[in-house]
Amino acid sequence: MSFQDCLIVQRANNWSIVVGSETETLAAESSAEELVTCVTLMSRLAGLKQFQCVLAPASTSCFFARFEGPPATDLRDRVELTYALEDHLPIDAESMVADFRPVETSGEAAKQVAAVAVPLEPWGAISASFESAGIAVRSIVPASLLAVGALASQYSQWQTVDYLLVQGATCDWIRTQRGSITDWKVLAMETKSLHQHRMLEPSAADKIVVVASGSEDQQQIESVFGSTESVSQPLDVFELQGGEMLIKRRFSPFDLRRDLLGPPDAFRLIQTPMRCAVVAAIVLLIAVTFGGWYRTQRIETEIASLQTEQRSLFKTAFPEQRIPAALLRRVRSEHARVMASRGSGGSIDLPLSARSMLLRLLSSLPNDLRFRVTKIDIDNGRLDVELEVRSPVDAGTLASHLSSVGFSVKPPVTTQSDAKTFVSSLEAEWVGLPQSGVPQSGAGGDRAKVSFRLRANVEVRG
């Protein structure tokens, strides 16, 4: 198992310390400072820089009680439950720290509560020493409950399981129902003590699991409890597994790292996620700010480009005038003045639409005559058309059609290109027909501000 944290287990005769891959034992009389020094040296040997510590008190240092809670008790009211627990333990409420779990009961029985407690000393001094040295104490959980937490994952299919954990001259009897601890007693590893407990607990469990160091202890237990299932691995392996599962939040045992034994910083365990969230928020704020600044710069650059183009166009349209500061207002004023002058007397000579002239030219071309247009030049109502025809008569026919739609056409100039082709040039100028359905010059958005010239090669077959 790759354990990357620290587990300190209190034994009857010593302290068992595991830090990463390093293990060590200290005398039971060792002080809190000696424990801290040992863990610090072991962490350096194991190459661990950031790790959490789990303190595991021995069963003989803990208290367990199962009692009926006060009427209308809220299980979240820990102060009331602690004072109610005081009546069932030989220790006062001010000198202990306890954790509580509800116990499921059948029928309409009173609400039952299971509680585990430890005295403030020496655990307050030990946890304070570790915190002063910069070593975070993750939890304070009895060692036997850590082992049961690891074993319960293997026997989750059973409704009620009794665990007998043999530790030298004592045996921890722990009962779980649906994975929750409901009973816990520390028995002397003697046949008489086991028989007395068997008589006081007549209800049988679905499964009895024994963790013993030798076959003699196994036979002694079977002589009292009958058929049991023996686990081959030693107890400290399951304690280490339970500690790792606790740190990885795979199960939630009775945890006494609370109240007076709680950490000085309540948010210590979530400092890293909180820092990551703050960093993410700062990065997001920077990204939003930079995005807004970049968009503003792009808009300002585009506005400057448009203003430069407007000044250039104004200089072209009014070469003799100084470019005003309020350029758009000046352009609008000039436009309004031009429109007013146009409507009053038509004194402004606006160029004719090249598009309307081209439409009139195309509409006048006959469908029963073969010819090829090689050039069209349109300049403010004047047409210069070059085309290829089969005879000079065809050129005259095209000139007549142009005259019929409102053009004044000069006699075509025709020259012979080869035996079958004549090249003809037509010059026409728009004079207008009021009854024509084609839009008049300068109407709509087709009005040209300057003379517009269109060149095209068009072949039309009748």
Phi, psi and chi 1 to 4 in degrees:
 res  aa     phi    psi   chi1   chi2   chi3   chi4
   1 MET       -  132.7  179.6 -177.3  -63.2      -
   2 SER   -93.2   92.0  177.8      -      -      -
   3 PHE   -94.7  124.8 -173.1   67.5      -      -
   4 GLN  -116.6   23.3  -61.6  -62.5  -41.6      -
   5 ASP  -134.8 -159.8  -68.7  -78.2      -      -
   6 CYS  -125.7  132.5  173.9      -      -      -
   7 LEU  -127.8  122.6  175.8   62.7      -      -
   8 ILE  -115.6  113.1  -57.7  176.0      -      -
   9 VAL  -110.0  129.6 -179.2      -      -      -
  10 GLN   -87.0  122.2 -176.7 -171.7   34.0      -
  11 ARG  -104.8  175.5  -53.3  -71.5 -174.6 -165.0
  12 ALA   -66.6  -33.2      -      -      -      -
  13 ASN  -117.4   -5.9  -58.4  -41.6      -      -
  14 ASN  -164.3 -178.1   55.1   39.6      -      -
  15 TRP  -111.2  131.5  -68.5   90.0      -      -
  16 SER  -106.0  122.7  175.4      -      -      -
  17 ILE  -120.9  129.8  -56.1  174.9      -      -
  18 VAL  -125.3  122.1  179.6      -      -      -
  19 VAL  -129.1  106.8 -179.5      -      -      -
  20 GLY    61.2 -121.4      -      -      -      -
  21 SER   -94.4    0.9   58.1      -      -      -
  22 GLU   -97.1  141.5  -57.6  -67.9  -34.3      -
  23 THR  -129.3  150.3   59.2      -      -      -
  24 GLU  -159.1  156.1 -172.2   59.9   77.0      -
  25 THR  -126.5  143.1   57.4      -      -      -
  26 LEU  -125.8  159.8  -67.2  179.7      -      -
  27 ALA   -65.9  152.8      -      -      -      -
  28 ALA   -63.4  -24.2      -      -      -      -
  29 GLU   -87.1    4.6  -62.0   79.8   12.0      -
  30 SER   -62.7  142.6  -60.2      -      -      -
  31 SER   -83.1  172.1   63.2      -      -      -
  32 ALA   -64.0  -37.6      -      -      -      -
  33 GLU   -64.8  -36.3  -70.6   73.5   15.6      -
  34 GLU   -67.5  -37.6  -69.1  175.0  -29.7      -
  35 LEU   -63.1  -43.1  -68.6  174.7      -      -
  36 VAL   -64.5  -43.4  172.6      -      -      -
  37 THR   -62.5  -42.1  -57.6      -      -      -
  38 CYS   -64.1  -45.5 -178.8      -      -      -
  39 VAL   -63.3  -38.2  169.3      -      -      -
  40 THR   -63.3  -45.8  -57.2      -      -      -
  41 LEU   -65.9  -40.4  -65.8  175.3      -      -
  42 MET   -66.6  -36.2  -67.9  174.5   66.4      -
  43 SER   -66.0  -34.1   63.9      -      -      -
  44 ARG   -67.8  -41.5  -65.5  174.8 -178.4  173.4
  45 LEU   -65.5  -36.3  -67.0  175.1      -      -
  46 ALA   -80.8  -10.4      -      -      -      -
  47 GLY    75.4   28.4      -      -      -      -
  48 LEU  -101.1  131.9  -60.8 -179.9      -      -
  49 LYS  -108.7  -43.7  -64.5 -177.9  179.1 -179.9
  50 GLN  -116.3  114.9  -63.5  -68.3  -25.8      -
  51 PHE  -152.5  163.7   60.6   93.2      -      -
  52 GLN  -113.9  155.1  -60.1 -178.6   66.9      -
  53 CYS  -118.1  137.2 -179.7      -      -      -
  54 VAL  -117.3  123.4  176.1      -      -      -
  55 LEU   -94.3  130.0  -59.1  178.7      -      -
  56 ALA  -122.6   95.2      -      -      -      -
  57 PRO   -64.9  153.5  -17.5   30.5      -      -
  58 ALA   -71.7  159.7      -      -      -      -
  59 SER   -61.8  -34.0  -58.8      -      -      -
  60 THR   -72.4  -10.2   53.0      -      -      -
  61 SER   -97.6    1.0  -61.9      -      -      -
  62 CYS  -116.2  162.4  -56.2      -      -      -
  63 PHE  -124.0  142.4  -59.7   94.3      -      -
  64 PHE  -131.6  140.9  179.3   86.8      -      -
  65 ALA  -149.6  145.9      -      -      -      -
  66 ARG  -123.8  120.0  177.3  174.3  171.1  178.0
  67 PHE  -144.7  167.1   61.6   98.1      -      -
  68 GLU   -86.8  125.0  -65.9 -177.5    0.8      -
  69 GLY   -69.3  157.6      -      -      -      -
  70 PRO   -58.8  154.0  -21.1   32.2      -      -
  71 PRO   -57.3  139.8  -22.4   32.8      -      -
  72 ALA    55.9   36.5      -      -      -      -
  73 THR   -81.2  133.9  -60.4      -      -      -
  74 ASP   -91.1  121.1 -173.5   -4.6      -      -
  75 LEU   -64.7  -12.7  -66.7  178.9      -      -
  76 ARG   -84.1  -10.1  -65.6  172.6  -64.8 -177.1
  77 ASP   -85.4   86.6 -170.6   -8.8      -      -
  78 ARG   -70.9  -30.5  -54.6 -178.8   54.6   80.1
  79 VAL   -65.4  -46.1  175.7      -      -      -
  80 GLU   -64.4  -41.1 -177.6  179.5    3.9      -
  81 LEU   -66.0  -36.1  -71.4  174.4      -      -
  82 THR   -64.6  -41.9  -58.9      -      -      -
  83 TYR   -71.4  -29.6  -80.2   97.8      -      -
  84 ALA   -69.4  -34.1      -      -      -      -
  85 LEU   -69.3  -25.7  177.8   62.5      -      -
  86 GLU   -57.3  -29.4 -173.9 -179.5   29.5      -
  87 ASP   -73.8  -13.3  -61.9  -24.9      -      -
  88 HIS  -110.8   -2.0  -57.1  -88.3      -      -
  89 LEU  -128.5  153.1  -61.2  179.7      -      -
  90 PRO   -85.4   45.6   31.3  -35.2      -      -
  91 ILE  -153.2  143.7 -173.3  172.9      -      -
  92 ASP   -82.9  160.9   58.0   87.2      -      -
  93 ALA   -64.5  -32.1      -      -      -      -
  94 GLU   -74.1  -13.8  -68.4   78.0    8.8      -
  95 SER  -107.9   10.2  -58.3      -      -      -
  96 MET  -139.9  163.6   66.5  175.9  175.0      -
  97 VAL  -127.4  132.7  172.9      -      -      -
  98 ALA  -131.1  155.8      -      -      -      -
  99 ASP  -126.4  148.6 -167.4   14.3      -      -
 100 PHE  -128.1  149.2  -54.8   90.6      -      -
 101 ARG  -139.9  139.2  -66.9  -72.2 -173.0  -82.1
 102 PRO   -72.8  149.3   26.4  -33.5      -      -
 103 VAL  -114.1  125.8  177.8      -      -      -
 104 GLU   -74.1  129.4  -64.2 -176.0    4.3      -
 105 THR  -126.6  150.5   55.9      -      -      -
 106 SER   -85.6  158.3   59.2      -      -      -
 107 GLY    74.0 -153.0      -      -      -      -
 108 GLU  -108.1   34.4  -61.9 -179.1   -3.8      -
 109 ALA   -68.1  162.6      -      -      -      -
 110 ALA   -65.9  157.7      -      -      -      -
 111 LYS   -66.9  124.6 -176.1 -178.8  -64.2 -176.1
 112 GLN  -102.0  145.2  -61.7 -110.0  -38.2      -
 113 VAL  -131.0  133.5  179.4      -      -      -
 114 ALA  -102.7  134.3      -      -      -      -
 115 ALA  -134.1  142.0      -      -      -      -
 116 VAL  -123.3  134.8  175.1      -      -      -
 117 ALA  -137.8  153.7      -      -      -      -
 118 VAL  -136.5  152.3  -67.9      -      -      -
 119 PRO   -71.5  155.3   24.1  -32.7      -      -
 120 LEU   -63.0  -37.5  -74.3  176.1      -      -
 121 GLU  -107.1  136.2  -63.9  -60.6  -28.3      -
 122 PRO   -94.9    6.3   36.1  -35.5      -      -
 123 TRP   -71.7  -27.9  -57.0  105.7      -      -
 124 GLY   -65.9  -43.7      -      -      -      -
 125 ALA   -67.5  -38.5      -      -      -      -
 126 ILE   -66.1  -48.8  -67.3  174.7      -      -
 127 SER   -65.1  -36.6   57.8      -      -      -
 128 ALA   -64.7  -38.4      -      -      -      -
 129 SER   -65.5  -41.8  -62.1      -      -      -
 130 PHE   -65.0  -42.4  -84.0  101.0      -      -
 131 GLU   -65.5  -36.1  -67.1  -71.8  -12.9      -
 132 SER   -65.7  -30.0  -60.8      -      -      -
 133 ALA   -84.9    2.9      -      -      -      -
 134 GLY    84.0   15.0      -      -      -      -
 135 ILE  -104.0  118.3  -58.7  174.6      -      -
 136 ALA   -76.7  126.4      -      -      -      -
 137 VAL   -89.2  108.5  177.9      -      -      -
 138 ARG   -71.5  -50.0  168.1   69.1  170.6   77.7
 139 SER  -153.3  160.4  -59.9      -      -      -
 140 ILE  -123.6  103.6  -58.9  177.0      -      -
 141 VAL  -130.6  131.2 -179.6      -      -      -
 142 PRO   -53.4  141.6  -27.3   35.2      -      -
 143 ALA   -60.4  -40.0      -      -      -      -
 144 SER   -63.7  -36.0  -62.2      -      -      -
 145 LEU   -72.0  -30.2  -59.4 -170.2      -      -
 146 LEU   -63.6  -44.3  -73.0  177.1      -      -
 147 ALA   -64.3  -41.6      -      -      -      -
 148 VAL   -65.5  -36.1  169.2      -      -      -
 149 GLY   -60.9  -39.6      -      -      -      -
 150 ALA   -71.5  -38.8      -      -      -      -
 151 LEU   -70.4  -34.9  -72.5  166.4      -      -
 152 ALA   -62.2  -28.1      -      -      -      -
 153 SER   -67.7  -21.4   61.1      -      -      -
 154 GLN   -89.2  -18.4  -55.3  178.0   17.1      -
 155 TYR  -123.9   35.6  -61.8   94.9      -      -
 156 SER   -71.0  -15.5   58.1      -      -      -
 157 GLN   -78.1   -9.7   69.5  -87.5   23.3      -
 158 TRP   -97.0  144.0  -58.5   97.5      -      -
 159 GLN   -71.4  -55.0  177.3   77.3   11.5      -
 160 THR  -124.0  126.4  -56.4      -      -      -
 161 VAL  -129.5  132.9 -177.1      -      -      -
 162 ASP  -103.4  129.6  -73.5   -8.4      -      -
 163 TYR  -112.0  128.1  -62.5   94.5      -      -
 164 LEU  -114.4  109.8  -65.1  170.3      -      -
 165 LEU  -108.5  109.5  -47.9  178.7      -      -
 166 VAL   -88.3  125.4 -179.9      -      -      -
 167 GLN  -133.0   88.6  -56.9 -177.6   63.1      -
 168 GLY    66.9 -115.5      -      -      -      -
 169 ALA   -90.7    1.7      -      -      -      -
 170 THR  -123.9  162.2   61.6      -      -      -
 171 CYS  -140.7  123.9  174.7      -      -      -
 172 ASP   -87.8  122.4  -74.0   71.5      -      -
 173 TRP  -104.5  117.4  172.9   80.5      -      -
 174 ILE  -128.4  128.9  -58.9  175.5      -      -
 175 ARG  -110.3  135.8  171.0  167.2  -71.7 -178.8
 176 THR  -122.8  143.2   63.1      -      -      -
 177 GLN  -124.5  118.2  -68.0 -177.6   -7.8      -
 178 ARG    55.0   36.9  -61.0  177.7 -178.8  176.6
 179 GLY    85.9   -7.1      -      -      -      -
 180 SER  -100.1  137.8  -60.1      -      -      -
 181 ILE   -76.9  124.6  -63.0  174.8      -      -
 182 THR  -114.0  -23.4   58.9      -      -      -
 183 ASP  -146.1  149.2  -63.2  -81.8      -      -
 184 TRP  -156.3  124.9  179.9   18.5      -      -
 185 LYS  -137.7  148.5  -69.0 -178.8 -179.2  179.5
 186 VAL  -106.4  116.7  179.7      -      -      -
 187 LEU  -109.4  150.4  -50.7  174.5      -      -
 188 ALA   -74.2  139.7      -      -      -      -
 189 MET   -79.1   66.6 -166.2   55.6 -166.2      -
 190 GLU  -134.3  149.6  -61.2  175.3   -8.4      -
 191 THR   -62.3  -40.1  -56.3      -      -      -
 192 LYS   -63.1  -46.2 -180.0  179.6  179.3 -178.9
 193 SER   -65.0  -39.1  176.3      -      -      -
 194 LEU   -66.3  -39.1  -63.4  176.4      -      -
 195 HIS   -65.2  -41.0  -91.2  -64.8      -      -
 196 GLN   -62.1  -43.5  -70.9  178.0  -12.4      -
 197 HIS   -64.8  -38.2  168.9   72.2      -      -
 198 ARG   -64.0  -35.5 -173.5   76.8  176.2   94.4
 199 MET   -72.2  -33.1  -63.3  -62.7  -65.1      -
 200 LEU   -79.6  -19.9  -66.7  174.7      -      -
 201 GLU  -119.8   75.8  -72.0  -70.7  -18.2      -
 202 PRO   -70.2  -23.4   26.3  -33.2      -      -
 203 SER   -69.4  135.2   59.4      -      -      -
 204 ALA   -93.2  146.9      -      -      -      -
 205 ALA   -91.9  159.4      -      -      -      -
 206 ASP   -70.1  -26.3  -60.6  -32.0      -      -
 207 LYS  -150.9  139.5 -166.9   76.0  172.1  177.2
 208 ILE  -120.7  120.2  -60.8  178.0      -      -
 209 VAL  -114.0  129.2 -179.9      -      -      -
 210 VAL  -117.1  129.9  178.4      -      -      -
 211 VAL  -115.5  103.8 -178.6      -      -      -
 212 ALA  -129.7  152.8      -      -      -      -
 213 SER   -84.5  -17.1   57.5      -      -      -
 214 GLY  -143.9  164.0      -      -      -      -
 215 SER   -70.4  -27.5   58.5      -      -      -
 216 GLU   -65.1  -42.6  -64.8 -179.5   -1.7      -
 217 ASP   -63.7  -38.7  -65.6  -25.6      -      -
 218 GLN   -62.3  -45.0  175.8   72.3   24.5      -
 219 GLN   -66.4  -37.6  -66.4  173.9   -0.5      -
 220 GLN   -64.3  -40.8 -174.0  177.4    7.4      -
 221 ILE   -68.8  -41.4  -70.1  174.8      -      -
 222 GLU   -66.0  -29.1  -72.6 -173.7  -10.9      -
 223 SER   -66.7  -21.4   66.0      -      -      -
 224 VAL  -101.2  -46.4  176.7      -      -      -
 225 PHE   -96.5   -7.3  -69.0   90.8      -      -
 226 GLY    85.5 -146.0      -      -      -      -
 227 SER   -68.9  129.7  176.4      -      -      -
 228 THR  -134.6  170.4   61.5      -      -      -
 229 GLU  -114.6  124.7 -179.6  174.1  -27.3      -
 230 SER   -94.5  141.3  176.4      -      -      -
 231 VAL  -104.5  129.6  178.5      -      -      -
 232 SER   -75.8  -30.9   58.6      -      -      -
 233 GLN   -76.8  149.1  -67.6  177.9  -51.7      -
 234 PRO   -71.5  167.2   23.8  -32.8      -      -
 235 LEU   -67.4  -35.7 -175.9   60.6      -      -
 236 ASP   -66.1  -24.4   55.2   -5.2      -      -
 237 VAL   -66.0  -42.2  172.8      -      -      -
 238 PHE   -72.4  -31.5  -65.5  104.7      -      -
 239 GLU   -64.0  -41.9  -67.9  171.4  -11.9      -
 240 LEU   -67.1  -39.9 -170.4   60.2      -      -
 241 GLN   -62.7  -42.7  -71.1  179.2   -2.2      -
 242 GLY   -63.3  -38.7      -      -      -      -
 243 GLY   -63.2  -40.9      -      -      -      -
 244 GLU   -66.8  -41.8 -174.8  176.3   24.2      -
 245 MET   -63.3  -36.2  -67.3  172.6   61.1      -
 246 LEU   -65.1  -45.5  172.3   63.7      -      -
 247 ILE   -65.7  -34.7  -68.4  175.3      -      -
 248 LYS   -86.6    7.5  -66.2 -178.3  178.0  179.3
 249 ARG    60.8   39.4  -57.5  178.5 -175.3  -85.4
 250 ARG   -89.8  -14.1  -65.8 -179.3 -179.5  174.0
 251 PHE  -156.3  160.6   82.2  111.7      -      -
 252 SER  -123.3   93.4  -59.4      -      -      -
 253 PRO   -83.8 -174.1   32.3  -33.9      -      -
 254 PHE   -65.7  116.4  -70.0   88.5      -      -
 255 ASP  -114.9  120.1 -166.5  -13.9      -      -
 256 LEU   -97.2   10.3  -57.8  169.0      -      -
 257 ARG   -84.9   72.7 -177.4   67.5  164.4  147.2
 258 ARG  -157.3  172.0   60.3 -178.6   69.0 -109.7
 259 ASP    52.1 -124.7  -59.6  -23.9      -      -
 260 LEU   -69.5  -19.1  -64.0  177.2      -      -
 261 LEU   -99.4    9.8  -71.4  179.5      -      -
 262 GLY   -74.3  164.0      -      -      -      -
 263 PRO   -69.0  151.5   25.1  -32.9      -      -
 264 PRO   -64.5  -30.2   22.1  -32.4      -      -
 265 ASP  -112.0  114.8 -177.1    5.8      -      -
 266 ALA   -67.0  -22.4      -      -      -      -
 267 PHE  -101.6   19.1  -59.7  100.1      -      -
 268 ARG   -61.9  -39.7  172.3  177.8   51.5   84.5
 269 LEU   -74.2  -17.4  -64.8  178.3      -      -
 270 ILE  -115.0   21.8   58.8  172.7      -      -
 271 GLN   -63.2  -44.0  -77.9 -178.3   -6.8      -
 272 THR   -63.3  -49.3  -60.2      -      -      -
 273 PRO   -60.0  -36.7  -23.2   33.3      -      -
 274 MET   -66.4  -40.3  -71.1 -179.3   64.2      -
 275 ARG   -64.2  -42.0  -72.1  171.5 -178.1  168.9
 276 CYS   -61.8  -40.2  -66.5      -      -      -
 277 ALA   -65.0  -39.7      -      -      -      -
 278 VAL   -65.7  -43.4  171.3      -      -      -
 279 VAL   -62.4  -42.5  170.7      -      -      -
 280 ALA   -62.1  -40.5      -      -      -      -
 281 ALA   -64.8  -40.2      -      -      -      -
 282 ILE   -65.2  -43.3  -66.9  174.4      -      -
 283 VAL   -62.2  -41.9  170.7      -      -      -
 284 LEU   -62.5  -43.0  177.1   61.1      -      -
 285 LEU   -62.9  -41.8 -178.4   60.1      -      -
 286 ILE   -63.5  -42.8  -67.0  174.6      -      -
 287 ALA   -63.1  -42.5      -      -      -      -
 288 VAL   -65.5  -41.8  170.8      -      -      -
 289 THR   -64.3  -46.0  -56.6      -      -      -
 290 PHE   -64.2  -39.3  176.7   77.8      -      -
 291 GLY   -62.2  -42.1      -      -      -      -
 292 GLY   -65.3  -41.3      -      -      -      -
 293 TRP   -64.4  -42.6  172.7   82.8      -      -
 294 TYR   -64.1  -41.4  179.3   73.1      -      -
 295 ARG   -64.2  -40.3 -177.2  173.1 -179.8  -88.8
 296 THR   -62.7  -41.3  -58.3      -      -      -
 297 GLN   -63.8  -41.2  -67.5  -62.3  -45.2      -
 298 ARG   -62.6  -42.1  -70.5  -69.7  -58.9  -87.1
 299 ILE   -65.0  -44.0  -66.9  174.3      -      -
 300 GLU   -64.1  -38.2  -70.0  179.2   -6.6      -
 301 THR   -64.1  -41.2  -57.7      -      -      -
 302 GLU   -66.4  -40.0 -171.4   67.0   21.9      -
 303 ILE   -63.2  -42.8  -69.1  174.1      -      -
 304 ALA   -62.7  -38.4      -      -      -      -
 305 SER   -64.6  -42.6  175.7      -      -      -
 306 LEU   -65.2  -39.3  -68.5  174.9      -      -
 307 GLN   -65.2  -39.0  -70.4  176.3  -14.2      -
 308 THR   -63.1  -41.9  -58.0      -      -      -
 309 GLU   -65.3  -39.2 -174.6  177.1   -3.2      -
 310 GLN   -62.9  -42.3  -71.6  175.0   -5.5      -
 311 ARG   -63.5  -39.9  -67.9 -170.4 -175.9   95.1
 312 SER   -63.4  -43.7  175.8      -      -      -
 313 LEU   -65.4  -38.3  -67.5  174.5      -      -
 314 PHE   -65.0  -40.6 -174.9   87.4      -      -
 315 LYS   -64.1  -35.4 -167.8   66.4  176.2  177.2
 316 THR   -69.4  -42.7  -57.4      -      -      -
 317 ALA   -74.2  -34.7      -      -      -      -
 318 PHE  -128.4   75.8  -54.2   97.2      -      -
 319 PRO   -66.6  -23.0   23.2  -31.4      -      -
 320 GLU   -93.2   -1.4  -57.4  -62.7  -28.6      -
 321 GLN  -111.6  151.7  -61.6 -173.6   21.0      -
 322 ARG   -77.4  140.5 -176.8  178.1   59.6   86.4
 323 ILE   -70.0  120.3  -60.2  176.3      -      -
 324 PRO   -77.0  162.8   29.3  -34.0      -      -
 325 ALA   -70.0  -45.2      -      -      -      -
 326 ALA   -88.5   74.8      -      -      -      -
 327 LEU   -65.7  -45.4 -179.5   59.4      -      -
 328 LEU   -63.3  -39.7 -175.8   58.3      -      -
 329 ARG   -64.3  -39.0 -178.4 -179.1  -59.8  175.7
 330 ARG   -65.8  -42.6  176.1   64.7 -179.6  -82.9
 331 VAL   -62.6  -42.9  170.7      -      -      -
 332 ARG   -63.2  -39.7  -72.6  175.5  177.2  171.6
 333 SER   -63.2  -43.7  175.0      -      -      -
 334 GLU   -64.9  -39.1  -67.5  -67.7  -22.1      -
 335 HIS   -63.7  -44.3  179.1  -94.2      -      -
 336 ALA   -62.2  -38.7      -      -      -      -
 337 ARG   -65.4  -42.8 -176.8 -177.7  -56.5  173.1
 338 VAL   -63.4  -44.0  168.3      -      -      -
 339 MET   -64.9  -37.9  -63.7  -56.4  -64.4      -
 340 ALA   -67.5  -40.8      -      -      -      -
 341 SER   -66.2  -37.1  -59.4      -      -      -
 342 ARG   -65.1  -41.7  179.4 -169.2  177.8 -165.3
 343 GLY   -74.1  -26.0      -      -      -      -
 344 SER   -76.6  -43.5   60.4      -      -      -
 345 GLY  -146.8    3.0      -      -      -      -
 346 GLY    64.8   31.2      -      -      -      -
 347 SER   -76.4  -12.9   58.2      -      -      -
 348 ILE   -95.5  123.2  -61.7  178.0      -      -
 349 ASP   -89.0   97.7 -175.0   14.0      -      -
 350 LEU   -85.7  143.3  -63.8  178.2      -      -
 351 PRO   -65.9  151.5   24.4  -33.5      -      -
 352 LEU   -78.5  152.2  -63.0  175.0      -      -
 353 SER   -71.9  124.1  169.9      -      -      -
 354 ALA   -65.5  -33.2      -      -      -      -
 355 ARG   -66.9  -42.3  175.8  176.0  174.4  -87.3
 356 SER   -67.0  -35.6   62.7      -      -      -
 357 MET   -65.7  -40.5  -63.9  -62.4  101.8      -
 358 LEU   -65.4  -38.9  179.6   60.1      -      -
 359 LEU   -63.1  -40.8  -70.3  176.4      -      -
 360 ARG   -66.9  -39.5  -66.7 -179.5 -177.5  -81.2
 361 LEU   -61.2  -46.9  170.9   62.2      -      -
 362 LEU   -67.3  -35.1  -64.2  177.5      -      -
 363 SER   -71.2  -20.3   63.9      -      -      -
 364 SER   -87.4  -13.2   66.0      -      -      -
 365 LEU   -69.3  131.0  -62.6  177.4      -      -
 366 PRO   -74.5  155.6   27.7  -34.4      -      -
 367 ASN   -91.7  -14.4  -63.8  -32.5      -      -
 368 ASP  -107.0   20.6   56.2   -9.5      -      -
 369 LEU  -128.0  134.3 -171.5   63.9      -      -
 370 ARG   -94.0  128.4  -65.5 -167.6   62.6 -177.2
 371 PHE  -162.6  170.5   58.3   91.6      -      -
 372 ARG  -136.6  123.0  175.0  179.9  -64.6  173.9
 373 VAL   -86.7  123.4  178.3      -      -      -
 374 THR  -104.9  -19.0   59.1      -      -      -
 375 LYS  -158.8  136.2  175.0 -175.2  175.4 -177.8
 376 ILE  -130.9  125.3  -60.9  177.0      -      -
 377 ASP  -124.4  115.6 -170.0   -6.2      -      -
 378 ILE  -114.4  125.0  -56.5  175.9      -      -
 379 ASP  -142.3   97.3 -175.0    6.1      -      -
 380 ASN    52.4   52.6 -164.9   18.1      -      -
 381 GLY    89.4   -5.0      -      -      -      -
 382 ARG  -102.5  135.9  -65.5 -178.5   64.5 -104.7
 383 LEU  -116.4  132.8  -61.5 -179.6      -      -
 384 ASP  -122.9  111.8  -70.2  -30.7      -      -
 385 VAL  -119.5  127.8 -177.0      -      -      -
 386 GLU  -113.0  133.4  -67.2 -176.7    2.0      -
 387 LEU  -149.3  164.2   43.3   85.1      -      -
 388 GLU  -111.2  129.2  -64.9  178.1   -4.1      -
 389 VAL  -127.9  170.6  -66.5      -      -      -
 390 ARG   -87.9  -18.7  -67.6 -174.9  -65.2 -178.8
 391 SER  -156.8  157.3   67.8      -      -      -
 392 PRO   -60.2  -26.6  -25.6   35.8      -      -
 393 VAL   -63.4  -38.2  177.0      -      -      -
 394 ASP   -62.6  -36.5  -65.7  -20.8      -      -
 395 ALA   -63.4  -40.1      -      -      -      -
 396 GLY   -64.5  -37.9      -      -      -      -
 397 THR   -60.8  -43.5  -56.6      -      -      -
 398 LEU   -64.0  -38.6  -68.8  172.6      -      -
 399 ALA   -63.6  -38.5      -      -      -      -
 400 SER   -63.8  -41.6  -60.0      -      -      -
 401 HIS   -64.3  -38.2  -78.9   79.1      -      -
 402 LEU   -65.1  -37.9  -79.1  175.5      -      -
 403 SER   -64.7  -30.4  -61.5      -      -      -
 404 SER   -72.0  -18.2   64.7      -      -      -
 405 VAL  -104.4    7.5  -64.0      -      -      -
 406 GLY   115.8   11.4      -      -      -      -
 407 PHE  -102.9  145.5  -72.8   96.2      -      -
 408 SER   -95.8  112.1  173.7      -      -      -
 409 VAL  -108.7  130.9 -174.9      -      -      -
 410 LYS   -77.8  156.9  -65.4 -178.5 -180.0 -179.4
 411 PRO   -57.0  132.9  -24.1   33.2      -      -
 412 PRO   -67.0  146.3   23.4  -31.7      -      -
 413 VAL  -102.8  117.7  178.6      -      -      -
 414 THR  -121.2  133.8  -55.2      -      -      -
 415 THR  -128.9  152.4   58.9      -      -      -
 416 GLN   -88.4  128.4 -172.9  170.4    4.1      -
 417 SER   -90.7  -47.3  175.2      -      -      -
 418 ASP  -149.0 -168.0   53.1   37.8      -      -
 419 ALA   -62.1  -28.0      -      -      -      -
 420 LYS  -118.1    1.4  -62.6 -177.8  177.6 -179.6
 421 THR  -132.9  136.6  -54.5      -      -      -
 422 PHE  -120.6  139.9  -68.1   84.3      -      -
 423 VAL  -102.7  126.2  177.5      -      -      -
 424 SER  -125.4  143.5 -178.8      -      -      -
 425 SER  -118.6  129.6  -62.2      -      -      -
 426 LEU  -116.8  132.2  -62.8  177.6      -      -
 427 GLU  -118.8  124.5  -66.8 -175.7    8.1      -
 428 ALA  -136.5  154.7      -      -      -      -
 429 GLU  -136.4  136.3 -174.2  172.4   -3.6      -
 430 TRP   -72.6  127.1  172.4 -107.9      -      -
 431 VAL  -114.4  -20.1  -65.5      -      -      -
 432 GLY    92.0  146.2      -      -      -      -
 433 LEU  -131.3  115.3  -70.9  176.9      -      -
 434 PRO   -57.7  -33.9  -22.2   33.4      -      -
 435 GLN   -81.9   -2.2   68.4  -85.2   15.5      -
 436 SER   -67.8  143.1  175.4      -      -      -
 437 GLY   -85.3   -8.7      -      -      -      -
 438 VAL   -78.5  141.0 -178.0      -      -      -
 439 PRO   -56.3  142.8  -23.4   32.2      -      -
 440 GLN   -70.9  162.5  -62.8  -64.0  -38.7      -
 441 SER   -64.4  143.8   61.9      -      -      -
 442 GLY    79.6    5.0      -      -      -      -
 443 ALA   -86.4  148.8      -      -      -      -
 444 GLY    65.9 -154.7      -      -      -      -
 445 GLY   -84.9    2.4      -      -      -      -
 446 ASP   -88.1   -0.4  -65.9  -30.6      -      -
 447 ARG   -66.5  130.8 -177.1 -171.3  -54.6  118.1
 448 ALA   -89.5  135.2      -      -      -      -
 449 LYS   -78.3  -29.0  -64.7 -177.8 -179.7  179.8
 450 VAL  -130.6  171.9  -65.8      -      -      -
 451 SER   -62.9  136.0   69.7      -      -      -
 452 PHE  -112.6  131.4 -179.6   86.3      -      -
 453 ARG  -120.5  128.0 -175.0  177.2  -63.5  -84.1
 454 LEU  -120.2  128.7  171.6   65.5      -      -
 455 ARG  -119.3  135.8  -63.9 -178.1 -177.5  -85.3
 456 ALA  -155.9  151.8      -      -      -      -
 457 ASN  -107.3  114.6  -68.7  -31.0      -      -
 458 VAL  -127.0  134.2 -177.7      -      -      -
 459 GLU  -115.4  121.5 -179.7  178.9   -5.0      -
 460 VAL  -119.7  127.0 -178.1      -      -      -
 461 ARG  -115.4  130.1  -62.8 -175.9 -178.4  -88.1
 462 GLY   -79.1      -      -      -      -      -
